[in-house]
Amino acid sequence: MNQQVRVIKTQRDYDAAIARLSALMDEDIASGSSKEAELELLAVVIESYERGKVAPVSADPIDAILFRMDQMGLSNKDLLPYFGSLSKVSEVLARKRPLSLAMMRSVHRHLDIPADILLEGSAEGDVDLSEEPHYDYRRFPWQEMLARGYFDGFTGDVRQAIEKGEELIRRFMRGFGVGAPPLALLRSPLYQSGARVMDEYALLVWRVAVLKKARHQKLATRYRKGAITEEWLRDLVKLSRFEEGPRLAVEFLANIGIILVVEEHFKKTYLDGAAMLNGDMPVIALTLRHDRVDNFWFALLHELIHVQKHLAPSHLFIADNLDDKNRSSQEEREADEGATEALIPAAEWDRSDVKRVPSAKNASALADKLRIHPAIVAGRVRHETGNWRLLPHSQGGIRKYFNDQLGRGATLS
């Protein structure tokens, strides 16, 4: 007797359908009969239910590698070029060591194992294993990055970090890779000033670290072009006379939609500061490479002139080594001149006593008149005379104001 086939909704329905299908398959069913139609319809509704309720069997990368090894007659030793050492081959095949992206690329290319199988269960499922890696991961400043705690949860040493380099860098840069200048551009005069070229890998990492810190600062105001004026710059410099001046500067910039970040330089960057755009939001980053009051304010004003005059969608990032005397571009001249004029106007400097007699008394007198920190005047004296031993007691330090942004793993999560 034929039974009516219904849509399977429960496990009980499924069990009954399987039993009926099994019974029909044991019968000698005539072609074109109603039972044949019932059997075909049962198969359809059972398959539909299984697709929705029964988890598919996942392909296993290690099983796939072992299968290809058996097909191709390969031994563990034959995988050495792909995994790096026999011990790694053994650990991977024994499931004691996860496949790295570098390993996946090698076996994908040489053993012809589909990428989707190798990436099964991986957090890096969007990687194209047929493409070459974007970077030479050995060239990143691993020692310094590990010391700064850039890789939350990773406890390995430099050698282990390099082995997992692509995964660690992808995780570190996730959300910040789009729109970043290519490495070749980071070496160009468009992004760097001066004759001493900064290491592009260290500069790239530093830039991402800055943007990560900037992400933690929420601004109530959007920057609009024209917000930075001569009067605004001079009001900013007057904050220098207060003990908490550097912290007040952060708020002062935020009030017109500019973020100020502090991130130490890397050894191969010779970096004092940078101006950059994150979308349409200007970000200024200082390294405090020279931890002095005068250097902080000059570097800050220099980068603000870049924001005012030079940053654009076609010019997203400007890195500055302010010690380099070979900086000769128009942008750098404008930034130097604008910062110098904002700190101490030329007319005030030319008629000041400290220009002729560089004493602490005269430096304090000009600072009081301009309502700025005496260290700014002392810095101008040392720069103009070339005598860096003059007025040494007016230098001071800045790092103490930014302890929340300095140190291991500071605001990078």
N, C-alpha and C positions, 0 to 999 in steps of 0.2 A: 504494500500500500504506500502510495506516494505521500510525503509529508510536505507541508507548506514551509518554505524557507523564510526565516525572519531575520531582521538585522540583529546582530549580537550586541547586547548591552551589558551583560554581566558575565562573571567567570562561569556561572552555572550554565548560561546559554552557550558559552564557548565550549565547555566540556561536552555538552549534549551534541553540538554541531560536529565536534571531532569524532565522537562515537558514531554518529550517523554517517559521516564521510568514510570512516573506516569500514562500516558495514556495507556501504554501497560499493566500495572498491573490491570487496570480497566477492561481490556478485558478478555474474556474467551478464553485463548490461548491453542491450541491443543498441546499435547506433541509431540516433534520432529519436530514441524513446524519451518518455517523460522523466525516467530515472536518470538518464544521461544529463538532461537539462538541470535536474535537481542537483546532481553531483557538481556540475560546473558552477552553478549558482552558490552552492555551499563553499566551494573553493574560494570564490570571490569574497564572500562575506567574512570567511575566516581570515583571509589575507588582510582585509581591511581592518579587522579588529586587531590583528597582531601588529600591524604597522603603528597603530595608535597606542597599544598597551604593552607590547613586549619590547624591551630595550634591545636595540641592534647590537650585534657582537662587534666590539671595537677591534680594529686592526692593531696588532702589536708590533712596534718597530723592531724589537729584538728578534721576535719570531721571523719577521721579514728578512732581517740580516742573515739569520741562521739558515733560512730557506735558500737564499741566494748563494750562500757559501756552499751549501750542499749541491745546488744545481751546477755551480761553476767549479766545484772541486777545490775550494779554497781552504786553507788552514788559518789558524789564528795569526800566524806569522805574516800571512799575505795582507792582513788588515793593518799592519804596523804603520805604513805610510799614511793611512787615513786617521788613525787614532793617536799616533805619536810615540807609543811605547807598547811593548807586549803586556806589561802590567795593566795598562789602561784598556787594552783589548779584552783581557781576561775579566777585568772588573765590569766593563760595559756588558759583555755577553752574560755575565753572572748576575746582572741587574744590581750591582753594587755601586755603580757610577752612572749618572745620567748622561745621555748623549748631549754634547755641546752643539751649538749651531755650526761650528767649524767641522765637527765630525759629521753632522747631518749633510752638510754640503758635499763632503768628500764621498760618502757612500751613495748619495743621490746621483752624483756625477759618474762614479766609477762602477757602482753595482746596479745602477738603473732602478733604484727603489723609489716608488712614487713619493713626492714630497708630503702629501697629505697623511700618508702612513707614518713617516718619520716625525712629523709634527703633531701626531695624535697625542692629546693631553698636554701639549706644551703651552706655556704662556706666550710663546712667540709665534702663534699660529698665522700671523699676517706676513711672515717673512717669505720672500721669493728665493728658494734655495738654488734656483737656476742662475741668479744674478751674483756677481762678485760682491763681496762686502763693501760697504760705503767707505770704510776707513781702514788704515793699517793700525789695528788695535794695539800693537806693541808700542806705538809711539805716544800713547797718552801718558800723562804724568802720574802714573799709578801710585808711586810712593807718597806723593803729596795728597792725592785724592783719598787714599786710604787713611792717612793721618788726619784728614779733615772730616772723616766719617760720612763721605758722600754716598756710601752704599749700605743703607740700613739693612741689617740682618746678615750681611756677608762678613765672615770672620776669618777668611783665608789671608794668605800672604800675597806679596806682589806676583810671584810665579803663578799662584792659583788664580789670581785676578786676571792675569793676561790670558790664561787658558779659557776663562769664561768672559773674555773681554767684550765680545759682541753683546752677550746677554746683559752684562752690567751697564755698558754704555747705552744700550737701547732703553733700559729701565730708567737710567739717570736722565736721559734726554727726552723721555716720553712726554709728548705735549709741547715740546719746545724745539723740535726739529724743523717744523714747517716755517719757511720764510727765513731760515738762518742762511747767512752767506756761505757759499761753498768755500772749502779750505783754500783754494787758489786765490779767491777774492780776499780772504783774511790776510794774505801776505801782501796785498797790493797797496799802493799809496792812498787809494780811496778810503781804506779802513785803518791804516796805520800811518803815523807821522814820524819823521826822522829817518836816520840812516841805519839804525840798528833794528833789523827785522825781528819781530817777536815770533816765537814758536807758535805755529797756527793751531796745533793740537791743544796746547795749554791755553791759548787764547779762546778757543772754542769752548772748552770746559768752563773756563772762568766766566764767559758770557752766559752760559746756561745757568751756572750757579747764581749769578746776579739776577737773572730773570725769575728763578725759583724764589729767591728772597723777595723780589718785587711783588710776586703773586700774593704774598702774605699781607701786604699793605693795601687796605681798602680806602680808596679816595672818594670823597663826596663831590669833588669838583672835576670836571673834564678840562683838560688843557685847551686853551684857545690861542692861536697864533696872535702875537701882539701883547700877550700878558706880561712878558719880560720887557721892562722899560728901564731907562737909566735911573729914574727915581726909585723903581722897585729894587734894582740891584744895590743902590746905595743904602736903602733901608735894610736890606738883608745884611750888608757888611756891618751895619751898626749893631747887629746882634752879637758880633764878636766880642764886644766889651763885657758881656755878661758871662758869669761862670758857666752857665749852662748853654752858652751860645751855639755850640754844634748841635745840641738836641733841639734847640729852638729853630735852627735852620731847617731841620727835617720837617717841622710843622709849617714853617713859612713856605717852603716849596710845595708841600701837600695842598696848601690853600689855593694854589693856582693849577693843581693837577699834575705836579711833577713828583716822582718818587726818587728818594735818595737812599742808596744802598751802600754798605761797606762790605767789601770782600777782598781779602788779602791777595796780593799778586802771586803768581807762580814764578819759580826761579828763572825761567827762560822767557819771561814776558816783559821785564823792565818797565812795568806798567804803573802809572800814577792814577789814572782815571779813564773813564770812557763815558760817552753820551750815546744813547741808543733809543730806538723806538720799539715798543712792544704793542703792536697794532698802531693805534693813534696816541698811545700814552708815552710821554718821554720818561726815560729812566736815566738817572745819573748814578754812576758807581765810582767810588773812590777806594783806593787800596791802602792808604795811610803808609805807603812804603817809606816815606819820610815822616815820622810821627812828630810833626811840629805844627804849631798854631798857624804860622804864616803860610806853610805849604798847604794845609787843609783849605784855607780860605782862597788862596790863589787857584788851586786845582778846582775847587767848587765853582768859582766864578768863570774859569776857563771853559769848563764843561757847559755852564749855563749859556755862554755866548754861542757854543756849538748848537745847543737846543734852539736858541733864538734865531740863528742865522743859517745853519747848515744842515740840520737833520731834515730828511725828506723821505718819501717812499722809495726813492731811488738811492738814498744814502742813509741806511738804517743804523749804522754803527760806526763810531769814530773812537779809536783807542789812542791814548796819549802817553808817551814817555817824555815828561816835561824836562828831564835832564839833558835830552839830546839837543845839542846846539845846532844841528843840521836841519831842524824843522824849518822849512822855507815855503810851504804852500801858502796860498792866500788865506785859506781857512785858518791855518795855525797862526798866521800874523794877526788876523782879525780877532781870534780868541785871546791871544796874548795881550794885544793892545786894549781890547775891551775889558779884560779882567784887571789889568794894571790901572786903567782909568777909573774903574768902579771902586777899586780899593783905595787909591789915593789919586784924586784928580791932578792932572799935570800942573794946572795953575797953582794949586795948593803946595805941591811938591817944589815947584820952582822958587817960590818965595819963602819957603820954610828955612829955619835956622839949621835943621838937622841935615839938610843937603850940603851945607857948607861945613858944619861942625858936627860930625856924627857921634854925639854923646847921648847917654841914657836920658839926661835931662831934656835935651832937645827932642828926642824921640817921643818921650812922654808928653811933651807940650803939643806936638802935632797930633798925637793920638787923642789927647783930650779935646783939641779943637774939632777934629773930625768925628769924635765919639766912636772910636774904633779901638781894638786891642793894640797895645804898644808893640806886640810881636809882629804885627803886620808892617809897621813902620820900620822896625829893626830888620825884617826880611828885605824890605825895599833898599835899605842902606847897604846890606851885605851884597845884594844883587848888583846895585849900581857901582859899588866900589870894587867888587870882586874879592873882598876881604871877608871870608866866612867866619873869622874869629871875632869880628866886631859884635858887641852887644849880645853875648851868648846867653846871658841870664834871662832874656825875654822870650825864650823859645817855647818852653812848655810842651805838653803832650795832648793827644786827642783820643787815643785808643780807649781810654777809660769811659768815654761817653758812649761807646758802641759795643760794650761787652755782650749785649744781647745778640749782636750780629757776628761776633767773632767767636772762635772756638769750635770744637769738634761737633759737626752736624748742625750748626746753628741755623735754624729756620729753613732747612732745605727739604723737609719732608713734603 
